Amino acid sequence: DAGQLLLWKAYGDPDSFAFRMLFPDGVTERKWWGLVTAISEVFDAANNVMRLQVSILPSGTVVR
């Protein structure tokens, strides 16, 4: 999907990118700038679905 493609492009880029995490309630969110430091595809242990696992190093304050 488009979000995963952006993460792959951000991996290894020396610039920080804007990130937003929206919680399941659809209202609560966190926003921050960060660097994508690692990215890989892994199997979910529960149901063997392939998932994208990404490590993001925050480069600023997390905004609530």
N, C-alpha and C positions, 0 to 999 in steps of 0.2 A: 504494500500500500504506500501511499504518498509519504506518510510519516516515517516509515521504515527507510525509504529511499533517502530522505533528508538526513536521517541518522547515519547512514552509510557514507554520505557525502561529508558530513561533519567530522567523521572519524579521521583523525590525523591532521585536521586543519588547525593551524595555530591560533585561530580566532575563536572567541567565545560565541555561543549561540544562546538565544532566548529559549527557555523551557517553561512549560506549564503542566502541572499535574492536577487533573480534575478528579475529585473523589466521587465514589459511587452515588452520593446524595445529589449530585448534579449542581451543587451550589458552592461547596467548599473547594478551594483551590490553593495551590502554591505556585509562585513564579520565581524564577532565578535565571542568572546567566551562568553558563558552564561550558567546560571542554569535554568532548567525548574522548575518553582515554582508552576504552576497550569496547569491542563489539564482537559477538559470536552468536551462532545458532546452537541451541541446546534442546535436548528432549526434556519435557516436563515429566517428572518422576511419577506423577499420579496417573496420567493417561497417554503417555508417549506422544504428545503433540509437540511439534517443533515450535520453539519460541525464540524470539530475539532477546538476547541478554546484553544490556548496555551499561557501562560504567561511566558516570558523569561526575567530573570534579567541579564543584561549584566555584565560580570565580567572583562571586558577589554575595550579598545578603539574600536569604530566602524571604520573600514577601508573602505574608499571610493575607 
